[in-house]
Amino acid sequence: MNTDTLFELVLFDPENTVVSLLEKRDIEFRKQPVTRQFVVATDETIEVIGTDNPEILIENLVSIFVEWLEGKQNRKLQAQLVDGSIVYIDKNDTDGVTYILKNALKVTAFDPEYNTRIGNQ
């Protein structure tokens, strides 16, 4: 079994919908421990674990991310690729999403509801 990290996933997702979708589809991940000594505005960071069949994993992740983006208006997914470039994931371009996830170091999921919740605390 492959236990290598496919990519890091940083979540600004107050309802934990990304984590729920990963769990629902049996995508393995591990939470990174919080080691910061100062306040940072993120819910959590997880590592998506690779599998022995990366094509199926990527296909499942594409459908999870498209579903998450379609769930609420103004949600954003940004990825940092292995070449250092930063790109946004477009829910209408599954081929593009597939390419991005195959080449991603880090994906950030941002739900604007996160700002609302922080502002109301």
Summary of the structure (lengths in Angstrom):
residues: 121
radius of gyration: 14.1
end to end distance: 42.5
largest distance: 43.7
contacts: 317
relative contact order: 0.24
helix: 35%
strand: 27%
